[in-house]
């Protein structure tokens, strides 16, 4: 159910990091690591599965929106996710 803005003490701009701000140019990351980093968590942070599901709901569209700025590497094995990285001139 929608709520009036007046019910909240403070409102913040809805800003997301760009790939250049978030990712190191020489590293590849899983979508799970990106999800944590978008929330300013360490990429290896231990989080509950339910929290991870919510973070993925934010990270997957972020990856899609920034696809032109990213490269992808196939998983190294069947039980591993793919990896994403910052597109560079190299």
Jmol script that loads the backbone (N, CA, C; Angstrom):
load data "model"
ATOM      1  N   UNK A   1       0.844  -1.175   0.000  1.00  0.00           N
ATOM      2  CA  UNK A   1       0.000   0.000   0.000  1.00  0.00           C
ATOM      3  C   UNK A   1       0.891   1.240   0.000  1.00  0.00           C
ATOM      4  N   UNK A   2       0.629   2.190  -0.870  1.00  0.00           N
ATOM      5  CA  UNK A   2       1.434   3.414  -0.908  1.00  0.00           C
ATOM      6  C   UNK A   2       1.341   4.191   0.401  1.00  0.00           C
ATOM      7  N   UNK A   3       2.429   4.874   0.711  1.00  0.00           N
ATOM      8  CA  UNK A   3       2.484   5.702   1.913  1.00  0.00           C
ATOM      9  C   UNK A   3       2.809   7.137   1.533  1.00  0.00           C
ATOM     10  N   UNK A   4       2.275   8.098   2.282  1.00  0.00           N
ATOM     11  CA  UNK A   4       2.619   9.485   1.997  1.00  0.00           C
ATOM     12  C   UNK A   4       4.084   9.752   2.360  1.00  0.00           C
ATOM     13  N   UNK A   5       4.744  10.571   1.567  1.00  0.00           N
ATOM     14  CA  UNK A   5       6.133  10.934   1.852  1.00  0.00           C
ATOM     15  C   UNK A   5       6.269  11.564   3.228  1.00  0.00           C
ATOM     16  N   UNK A   6       5.251  12.237   3.664  1.00  0.00           N
ATOM     17  CA  UNK A   6       5.290  12.935   4.954  1.00  0.00           C
ATOM     18  C   UNK A   6       5.454  11.986   6.144  1.00  0.00           C
ATOM     19  N   UNK A   7       5.236  10.702   5.944  1.00  0.00           N
ATOM     20  CA  UNK A   7       5.408   9.736   7.029  1.00  0.00           C
ATOM     21  C   UNK A   7       6.868   9.409   7.306  1.00  0.00           C
ATOM     22  N   UNK A   8       7.779   9.888   6.463  1.00  0.00           N
ATOM     23  CA  UNK A   8       9.190   9.586   6.615  1.00  0.00           C
ATOM     24  C   UNK A   8       9.950  10.828   7.037  1.00  0.00           C
ATOM     25  N   UNK A   9      10.911  10.631   7.948  1.00  0.00           N
ATOM     26  CA  UNK A   9      11.722  11.741   8.443  1.00  0.00           C
ATOM     27  C   UNK A   9      12.668  12.291   7.394  1.00  0.00           C
ATOM     28  N   UNK A  10      13.174  11.400   6.546  1.00  0.00           N
ATOM     29  CA  UNK A  10      14.169  11.827   5.579  1.00  0.00           C
ATOM     30  C   UNK A  10      14.012  11.024   4.290  1.00  0.00           C
ATOM     31  N   UNK A  11      14.186  11.689   3.152  1.00  0.00           N
ATOM     32  CA  UNK A  11      14.171  11.047   1.841  1.00  0.00           C
ATOM     33  C   UNK A  11      15.540  11.237   1.199  1.00  0.00           C
ATOM     34  N   UNK A  12      15.995  10.241   0.467  1.00  0.00           N
ATOM     35  CA  UNK A  12      17.312  10.265  -0.142  1.00  0.00           C
ATOM     36  C   UNK A  12      17.186  10.143  -1.648  1.00  0.00           C
ATOM     37  N   UNK A  13      18.137  10.700  -2.399  1.00  0.00           N
ATOM     38  CA  UNK A  13      18.100  10.495  -3.851  1.00  0.00           C
ATOM     39  C   UNK A  13      18.358   9.029  -4.167  1.00  0.00           C
ATOM     40  N   UNK A  14      17.756   8.562  -5.215  1.00  0.00           N
ATOM     41  CA  UNK A  14      17.943   7.179  -5.656  1.00  0.00           C
ATOM     42  C   UNK A  14      19.103   7.165  -6.645  1.00  0.00           C
ATOM     43  N   UNK A  15      20.297   6.963  -6.119  1.00  0.00           N
ATOM     44  CA  UNK A  15      21.501   6.985  -6.928  1.00  0.00           C
ATOM     45  C   UNK A  15      22.185   5.628  -6.852  1.00  0.00           C
ATOM     46  N   UNK A  16      22.682   5.176  -7.992  1.00  0.00           N
ATOM     47  CA  UNK A  16      23.409   3.922  -8.050  1.00  0.00           C
ATOM     48  C   UNK A  16      24.819   4.177  -8.553  1.00  0.00           C
ATOM     49  N   UNK A  17      25.737   3.382  -8.106  1.00  0.00           N
ATOM     50  CA  UNK A  17      27.119   3.486  -8.561  1.00  0.00           C
ATOM     51  C   UNK A  17      27.201   3.133 -10.040  1.00  0.00           C
ATOM     52  N   UNK A  18      28.145   3.744 -10.715  1.00  0.00           N
ATOM     53  CA  UNK A  18      28.436   3.353 -12.090  1.00  0.00           C
ATOM     54  C   UNK A  18      29.437   2.193 -12.032  1.00  0.00           C
ATOM     55  N   UNK A  19      29.560   1.437 -13.104  1.00  0.00           N
ATOM     56  CA  UNK A  19      30.564   0.367 -13.105  1.00  0.00           C
ATOM     57  C   UNK A  19      31.970   0.889 -12.794  1.00  0.00           C
ATOM     58  N   UNK A  20      32.303   2.067 -13.315  1.00  0.00           N
ATOM     59  CA  UNK A  20      33.630   2.640 -13.064  1.00  0.00           C
ATOM     60  C   UNK A  20      33.840   2.947 -11.588  1.00  0.00           C
ATOM     61  N   UNK A  21      32.785   3.336 -10.891  1.00  0.00           N
ATOM     62  CA  UNK A  21      32.877   3.630  -9.458  1.00  0.00           C
ATOM     63  C   UNK A  21      32.954   2.360  -8.616  1.00  0.00           C
ATOM     64  N   UNK A  22      32.330   1.295  -9.100  1.00  0.00           N
ATOM     65  CA  UNK A  22      32.148   0.099  -8.284  1.00  0.00           C
ATOM     66  C   UNK A  22      33.213  -0.971  -8.521  1.00  0.00           C
ATOM     67  N   UNK A  23      33.631  -1.158  -9.756  1.00  0.00           N
ATOM     68  CA  UNK A  23      34.464  -2.303 -10.118  1.00  0.00           C
ATOM     69  C   UNK A  23      35.910  -1.905 -10.383  1.00  0.00           C
ATOM     70  N   UNK A  24      36.823  -2.767  -9.972  1.00  0.00           N
ATOM     71  CA  UNK A  24      38.242  -2.588 -10.297  1.00  0.00           C
ATOM     72  C   UNK A  24      38.449  -3.055 -11.739  1.00  0.00           C
ATOM     73  N   UNK A  25      39.206  -2.309 -12.549  1.00  0.00           N
ATOM     74  CA  UNK A  25      39.322  -2.636 -13.965  1.00  0.00           C
ATOM     75  C   UNK A  25      39.977  -3.986 -14.259  1.00  0.00           C
ATOM     76  N   UNK A  26      40.767  -4.521 -13.338  1.00  0.00           N
ATOM     77  CA  UNK A  26      41.476  -5.779 -13.590  1.00  0.00           C
ATOM     78  C   UNK A  26      40.850  -6.973 -12.868  1.00  0.00           C
ATOM     79  N   UNK A  27      39.616  -6.826 -12.392  1.00  0.00           N
ATOM     80  CA  UNK A  27      38.953  -7.885 -11.638  1.00  0.00           C
ATOM     81  C   UNK A  27      37.641  -8.282 -12.305  1.00  0.00           C
ATOM     82  N   UNK A  28      37.217  -9.519 -12.049  1.00  0.00           N
ATOM     83  CA  UNK A  28      35.900 -10.001 -12.460  1.00  0.00           C
ATOM     84  C   UNK A  28      35.125 -10.376 -11.206  1.00  0.00           C
ATOM     85  N   UNK A  29      33.812 -10.159 -11.234  1.00  0.00           N
ATOM     86  CA  UNK A  29      32.959 -10.349 -10.061  1.00  0.00           C
ATOM     87  C   UNK A  29      31.718 -11.158 -10.432  1.00  0.00           C
ATOM     88  N   UNK A  30      31.220 -11.929  -9.485  1.00  0.00           N
ATOM     89  CA  UNK A  30      29.938 -12.599  -9.681  1.00  0.00           C
ATOM     90  C   UNK A  30      28.831 -11.585  -9.418  1.00  0.00           C
ATOM     91  N   UNK A  31      27.636 -11.888  -9.867  1.00  0.00           N
ATOM     92  CA  UNK A  31      26.504 -11.003  -9.601  1.00  0.00           C
ATOM     93  C   UNK A  31      26.244 -10.925  -8.090  1.00  0.00           C
ATOM     94  N   UNK A  32      26.581 -11.984  -7.364  1.00  0.00           N
ATOM     95  CA  UNK A  32      26.411 -11.979  -5.905  1.00  0.00           C
ATOM     96  C   UNK A  32      27.372 -10.972  -5.261  1.00  0.00           C
ATOM     97  N   UNK A  33      28.590 -10.923  -5.756  1.00  0.00           N
ATOM     98  CA  UNK A  33      29.559  -9.958  -5.233  1.00  0.00           C
ATOM     99  C   UNK A  33      29.154  -8.532  -5.597  1.00  0.00           C
ATOM    100  N   UNK A  34      28.693  -8.344  -6.820  1.00  0.00           N
ATOM    101  CA  UNK A  34      28.224  -7.021  -7.244  1.00  0.00           C
ATOM    102  C   UNK A  34      27.056  -6.582  -6.368  1.00  0.00           C
ATOM    103  N   UNK A  35      26.143  -7.500  -6.078  1.00  0.00           N
ATOM    104  CA  UNK A  35      24.991  -7.169  -5.240  1.00  0.00           C
ATOM    105  C   UNK A  35      25.443  -6.648  -3.878  1.00  0.00           C
ATOM    106  N   UNK A  36      26.421  -7.291  -3.273  1.00  0.00           N
ATOM    107  CA  UNK A  36      26.936  -6.837  -1.980  1.00  0.00           C
ATOM    108  C   UNK A  36      27.597  -5.474  -2.109  1.00  0.00           C
ATOM    109  N   UNK A  37      28.410  -5.314  -3.153  1.00  0.00           N
ATOM    110  CA  UNK A  37      29.142  -4.068  -3.329  1.00  0.00           C
ATOM    111  C   UNK A  37      28.205  -2.889  -3.579  1.00  0.00           C
ATOM    112  N   UNK A  38      27.095  -3.122  -4.253  1.00  0.00           N
ATOM    113  CA  UNK A  38      26.116  -2.050  -4.457  1.00  0.00           C
ATOM    114  C   UNK A  38      25.529  -1.558  -3.140  1.00  0.00           C
ATOM    115  N   UNK A  39      25.592  -2.392  -2.123  1.00  0.00           N
ATOM    116  CA  UNK A  39      25.114  -2.016  -0.788  1.00  0.00           C
ATOM    117  C   UNK A  39      26.267  -1.621   0.129  1.00  0.00           C
ATOM    118  N   UNK A  40      27.430  -1.379  -0.470  1.00  0.00           N
ATOM    119  CA  UNK A  40      28.640  -0.973   0.243  1.00  0.00           C
ATOM    120  C   UNK A  40      29.097  -2.029   1.252  1.00  0.00           C
ATOM    121  N   UNK A  41      28.873  -3.290   0.894  1.00  0.00           N
ATOM    122  CA  UNK A  41      29.361  -4.408   1.681  1.00  0.00           C
ATOM    123  C   UNK A  41      30.596  -4.981   1.001  1.00  0.00           C
ATOM    124  N   UNK A  42      31.410  -5.687   1.761  1.00  0.00           N
ATOM    125  CA  UNK A  42      32.538  -6.397   1.207  1.00  0.00           C
ATOM    126  C   UNK A  42      31.991  -7.476   0.266  1.00  0.00           C
ATOM    127  N   UNK A  43      32.634  -7.709  -0.887  1.00  0.00           N
ATOM    128  CA  UNK A  43      32.110  -8.712  -1.816  1.00  0.00           C
ATOM    129  C   UNK A  43      32.013 -10.108  -1.220  1.00  0.00           C
ATOM    130  N   UNK A  44      32.796 -10.390  -0.184  1.00  0.00           N
ATOM    131  CA  UNK A  44      32.769 -11.702   0.464  1.00  0.00           C
ATOM    132  C   UNK A  44      31.955 -11.716   1.753  1.00  0.00           C
ATOM    133  N   UNK A  45      31.201 -10.642   2.012  1.00  0.00           N
ATOM    134  CA  UNK A  45      30.433 -10.551   3.262  1.00  0.00           C
ATOM    135  C   UNK A  45      29.441 -11.703   3.380  1.00  0.00           C
ATOM    136  N   UNK A  46      29.344 -12.252   4.571  1.00  0.00           N
ATOM    137  CA  UNK A  46      28.353 -13.288   4.854  1.00  0.00           C
ATOM    138  C   UNK A  46      27.007 -12.612   5.090  1.00  0.00           C
ATOM    139  N   UNK A  47      26.005 -12.997   4.308  1.00  0.00           N
ATOM    140  CA  UNK A  47      24.661 -12.445   4.493  1.00  0.00           C
ATOM    141  C   UNK A  47      23.660 -13.586   4.428  1.00  0.00           C
ATOM    142  N   UNK A  48      22.502 -13.348   4.993  1.00  0.00           N
ATOM    143  CA  UNK A  48      21.450 -14.365   4.979  1.00  0.00           C
ATOM    144  C   UNK A  48      20.911 -14.540   3.564  1.00  0.00           C
ATOM    145  N   UNK A  49      20.444 -15.736   3.274  1.00  0.00           N
ATOM    146  CA  UNK A  49      19.942 -16.048   1.933  1.00  0.00           C
ATOM    147  C   UNK A  49      18.801 -15.114   1.530  1.00  0.00           C
ATOM    148  N   UNK A  50      17.926 -14.793   2.469  1.00  0.00           N
ATOM    149  CA  UNK A  50      16.799 -13.900   2.154  1.00  0.00           C
ATOM    150  C   UNK A  50      17.302 -12.506   1.792  1.00  0.00           C
ATOM    151  N   UNK A  51      18.324 -12.046   2.483  1.00  0.00           N
ATOM    152  CA  UNK A  51      18.912 -10.741   2.184  1.00  0.00           C
ATOM    153  C   UNK A  51      19.580 -10.772   0.820  1.00  0.00           C
ATOM    154  N   UNK A  52      20.287 -11.862   0.539  1.00  0.00           N
ATOM    155  CA  UNK A  52      20.941 -11.993  -0.760  1.00  0.00           C
ATOM    156  C   UNK A  52      19.925 -11.958  -1.900  1.00  0.00           C
ATOM    157  N   UNK A  53      18.782 -12.577  -1.706  1.00  0.00           N
ATOM    158  CA  UNK A  53      17.733 -12.554  -2.728  1.00  0.00           C
ATOM    159  C   UNK A  53      17.276 -11.132  -3.012  1.00  0.00           C
ATOM    160  N   UNK A  54      17.118 -10.337  -1.976  1.00  0.00           N
ATOM    161  CA  UNK A  54      16.698  -8.943  -2.147  1.00  0.00           C
ATOM    162  C   UNK A  54      17.792  -8.156  -2.868  1.00  0.00           C
ATOM    163  N   UNK A  55      19.049  -8.368  -2.471  1.00  0.00           N
ATOM    164  CA  UNK A  55      20.147  -7.654  -3.109  1.00  0.00           C
ATOM    165  C   UNK A  55      20.260  -8.017  -4.586  1.00  0.00           C
ATOM    166  N   UNK A  56      20.011  -9.279  -4.908  1.00  0.00           N
ATOM    167  CA  UNK A  56      20.043  -9.697  -6.317  1.00  0.00           C
ATOM    168  C   UNK A  56      18.952  -9.019  -7.127  1.00  0.00           C
ATOM    169  N   UNK A  57      17.810  -8.737  -6.485  1.00  0.00           N
ATOM    170  CA  UNK A  57      16.726  -8.025  -7.173  1.00  0.00           C
ATOM    171  C   UNK A  57      17.182  -6.648  -7.630  1.00  0.00           C
ATOM    172  N   UNK A  58      18.171  -6.067  -6.954  1.00  0.00           N
ATOM    173  CA  UNK A  58      18.737  -4.776  -7.343  1.00  0.00           C
ATOM    174  C   UNK A  58      19.897  -4.961  -8.309  1.00  0.00           C
ATOM    175  N   UNK A  59      20.703  -5.980  -8.094  1.00  0.00           N
ATOM    176  CA  UNK A  59      21.938  -6.139  -8.864  1.00  0.00           C
ATOM    177  C   UNK A  59      21.688  -6.588 -10.298  1.00  0.00           C
ATOM    178  N   UNK A  60      20.750  -7.469 -10.511  1.00  0.00           N
ATOM    179  CA  UNK A  60      20.518  -7.978 -11.861  1.00  0.00           C
ATOM    180  C   UNK A  60      20.090  -6.864 -12.819  1.00  0.00           C
ATOM    181  N   UNK A  61      19.134  -6.013 -12.450  1.00  0.00           N
ATOM    182  CA  UNK A  61      18.816  -4.889 -13.353  1.00  0.00           C
ATOM    183  C   UNK A  61      19.997  -3.931 -13.529  1.00  0.00           C
ATOM    184  N   UNK A  62      20.805  -3.741 -12.478  1.00  0.00           N
ATOM    185  CA  UNK A  62      21.978  -2.873 -12.580  1.00  0.00           C
ATOM    186  C   UNK A  62      22.925  -3.408 -13.647  1.00  0.00           C
ATOM    187  N   UNK A  63      23.173  -4.703 -13.639  1.00  0.00           N
ATOM    188  CA  UNK A  63      24.038  -5.326 -14.640  1.00  0.00           C
ATOM    189  C   UNK A  63      23.432  -5.124 -16.034  1.00  0.00           C
ATOM    190  N   UNK A  64      22.145  -5.309 -16.170  1.00  0.00           N
ATOM    191  CA  UNK A  64      21.494  -5.159 -17.477  1.00  0.00           C
ATOM    192  C   UNK A  64      21.573  -3.721 -17.977  1.00  0.00           C
ATOM    193  N   UNK A  65      21.341  -2.758 -17.101  1.00  0.00           N
ATOM    194  CA  UNK A  65      21.392  -1.343 -17.495  1.00  0.00           C
ATOM    195  C   UNK A  65      22.799  -0.950 -17.935  1.00  0.00           C
ATOM    196  N   UNK A  66      23.807  -1.518 -17.277  1.00  0.00           N
ATOM    197  CA  UNK A  66      25.199  -1.151 -17.553  1.00  0.00           C
ATOM    198  C   UNK A  66      25.913  -2.159 -18.459  1.00  0.00           C
ATOM    199  N   UNK A  67      25.175  -2.990 -19.163  1.00  0.00           N
ATOM    200  CA  UNK A  67      25.760  -4.047 -19.993  1.00  0.00           C
ATOM    201  C   UNK A  67      26.774  -3.503 -20.997  1.00  0.00           C
ATOM    202  N   UNK A  68      26.556  -2.325 -21.545  1.00  0.00           N
ATOM    203  CA  UNK A  68      27.490  -1.772 -22.523  1.00  0.00           C
ATOM    204  C   UNK A  68      28.850  -1.444 -21.915  1.00  0.00           C
ATOM    205  N   UNK A  69      28.903  -1.302 -20.603  1.00  0.00           N
ATOM    206  CA  UNK A  69      30.145  -0.957 -19.912  1.00  0.00           C
ATOM    207  C   UNK A  69      30.820  -2.171 -19.282  1.00  0.00           C
ATOM    208  N   UNK A  70      30.246  -3.363 -19.499  1.00  0.00           N
ATOM    209  CA  UNK A  70      30.736  -4.566 -18.837  1.00  0.00           C
ATOM    210  C   UNK A  70      31.178  -5.624 -19.840  1.00  0.00           C
ATOM    211  N   UNK A  71      32.031  -6.514 -19.360  1.00  0.00           N
ATOM    212  CA  UNK A  71      32.381  -7.742 -20.073  1.00  0.00           C
ATOM    213  C   UNK A  71      31.925  -8.898 -19.196  1.00  0.00           C
ATOM    214  N   UNK A  72      31.763 -10.075 -19.805  1.00  0.00           N
ATOM    215  CA  UNK A  72      31.326 -11.245 -19.056  1.00  0.00           C
ATOM    216  C   UNK A  72      32.245 -12.409 -19.389  1.00  0.00           C
ATOM    217  N   UNK A  73      32.498 -13.221 -18.380  1.00  0.00           N
ATOM    218  CA  UNK A  73      33.280 -14.451 -18.565  1.00  0.00           C
ATOM    219  C   UNK A  73      32.406 -15.622 -18.150  1.00  0.00           C
ATOM    220  N   UNK A  74      32.470 -16.691 -18.933  1.00  0.00           N
ATOM    221  CA  UNK A  74      31.705 -17.892 -18.602  1.00  0.00           C
ATOM    222  C   UNK A  74      32.166 -18.469 -17.272  1.00  0.00           C
ATOM    223  N   UNK A  75      31.266 -19.185 -16.609  1.00  0.00           N
ATOM    224  CA  UNK A  75      31.666 -19.876 -15.380  1.00  0.00           C
ATOM    225  C   UNK A  75      32.813 -20.840 -15.663  1.00  0.00           C
ATOM    226  N   UNK A  76      33.682 -21.031 -14.666  1.00  0.00           N
ATOM    227  CA  UNK A  76      34.788 -21.971 -14.824  1.00  0.00           C
ATOM    228  C   UNK A  76      34.331 -23.412 -14.664  1.00  0.00           C
ATOM    229  N   UNK A  77      33.173 -23.594 -14.006  1.00  0.00           N
ATOM    230  CA  UNK A  77      32.602 -24.936 -13.836  1.00  0.00           C
ATOM    231  C   UNK A  77      31.087 -24.804 -13.787  1.00  0.00           C
ATOM    232  N   UNK A  78      30.398 -25.944 -13.871  1.00  0.00           N
ATOM    233  CA  UNK A  78      28.932 -25.932 -13.901  1.00  0.00           C
ATOM    234  C   UNK A  78      28.296 -25.427 -12.610  1.00  0.00           C
ATOM    235  N   UNK A  79      29.007 -25.527 -11.499  1.00  0.00           N
ATOM    236  CA  UNK A  79      28.438 -25.117 -10.211  1.00  0.00           C
ATOM    237  C   UNK A  79      28.865 -23.704  -9.806  1.00  0.00           C
ATOM    238  N   UNK A  80      29.381 -22.941 -10.750  1.00  0.00           N
ATOM    239  CA  UNK A  80      29.858 -21.590 -10.481  1.00  0.00           C
ATOM    240  C   UNK A  80      29.081 -20.592 -11.336  1.00  0.00           C
ATOM    241  N   UNK A  81      28.841 -19.375 -10.829  1.00  0.00           N
ATOM    242  CA  UNK A  81      28.166 -18.365 -11.656  1.00  0.00           C
ATOM    243  C   UNK A  81      29.137 -17.744 -12.659  1.00  0.00           C
ATOM    244  N   UNK A  82      28.594 -16.977 -13.583  1.00  0.00           N
ATOM    245  CA  UNK A  82      29.421 -16.222 -14.514  1.00  0.00           C
ATOM    246  C   UNK A  82      30.068 -15.041 -13.801  1.00  0.00           C
ATOM    247  N   UNK A  83      30.993 -14.408 -14.487  1.00  0.00           N
ATOM    248  CA  UNK A  83      31.723 -13.277 -13.910  1.00  0.00           C
ATOM    249  C   UNK A  83      31.566 -12.053 -14.791  1.00  0.00           C
ATOM    250  N   UNK A  84      31.474 -10.903 -14.155  1.00  0.00           N
ATOM    251  CA  UNK A  84      31.331  -9.631 -14.846  1.00  0.00           C
ATOM    252  C   UNK A  84      32.480  -8.725 -14.462  1.00  0.00           C
ATOM    253  N   UNK A  85      32.894  -7.899 -15.423  1.00  0.00           N
ATOM    254  CA  UNK A  85      33.958  -6.952 -15.156  1.00  0.00           C
ATOM    255  C   UNK A  85      33.771  -5.685 -15.972  1.00  0.00           C
ATOM    256  N   UNK A  86      34.556  -4.727 -15.634  1.00  0.00           N
ATOM    257  CA  UNK A  86      34.527  -3.442 -16.307  1.00  0.00           C
ATOM    258  C   UNK A  86      35.157  -3.558 -17.692  1.00  0.00           C
ATOM    259  N   UNK A  87      34.466  -3.087 -18.719  1.00  0.00           N
ATOM    260  CA  UNK A  87      35.016  -3.088 -20.078  1.00  0.00           C
ATOM    261  C   UNK A  87      36.118  -2.042 -20.123  1.00  0.00           C
ATOM    262  N   UNK A  88      37.275  -2.454 -20.594  1.00  0.00           N
ATOM    263  CA  UNK A  88      38.415  -1.527 -20.728  1.00  0.00           C
ATOM    264  C   UNK A  88      38.938  -1.622 -22.149  1.00  0.00           C
ATOM    265  N   UNK A  89      39.896  -0.775 -22.467  1.00  0.00           N
ATOM    266  CA  UNK A  89      40.501  -0.746 -23.806  1.00  0.00           C
ATOM    267  C   UNK A  89      41.454  -1.915 -24.024  1.00  0.00           C
ATOM    268  N   UNK A  90      41.807  -2.619 -22.978  1.00  0.00           N
ATOM    269  CA  UNK A  90      42.781  -3.722 -23.082  1.00  0.00           C
ATOM    270  C   UNK A  90      42.174  -4.948 -23.675  1.00  0.00           C
TER     271      UNK A  90
END
end "model"
wireframe off; spacefill off
backbone 0.3
color backbone group
